[in-house]
C-alpha cells in the first residue's frame, strides 16, 4: 500500500520555534522589493476610569500599505501600585513600556536568529527601568496651578 501522506507532509509550512520560516523569508523579500510596505502605524484609544486606572483598546493599525483590523480587539488595563496612589489592579505605564521594549527586542532577536539558522529552545531576559517621581510631582504642581488659575 502506497503512503499518500508523504506529499502532504512536505507541503506543510516549515515552523521552527513558532516561526513560519518560509513566511519569514517571503516577508523579507517582499520588503526588499517594496520598502514602503515596512511602514506600520500602531494606535490605542485610552479611557480614564478612576484614580490611576485607565484602559486602552488596541483594534486597528496601518501596515503593509493598508489599514488593518484586529480579529478581536485587545483591552490593556493600567493602574498604579498603592505607593503611587493606585489600587494595584494592573501593570503601570512604566511596566507596559518595559514589556513593549522587551517584546520588541525579543521578537526581533528571535526572528533574526531564526533567519540565521538558530534553533533556540528558550529565550529569557530580565529588564528593569529606574525612574524618579520628580517629573511627576513637577507636572502635578503645574497641573494644579493651571487648574486654580482657570477655575
Secondary structure, DSSP 8 states (H G I E B T S, - for coil): ----HHHHHHHS--EETTEEHHHHHHHHHHHHH-GGGG-EEE--EEEEEETTEEEEEEEEEEETTEEEEEEEEEEEEE---GGGTS---S--HHHHHHHHHHHHHHHHHHHHHHHTT---S-----------SHHHHHHHHHHHHHHHHH-
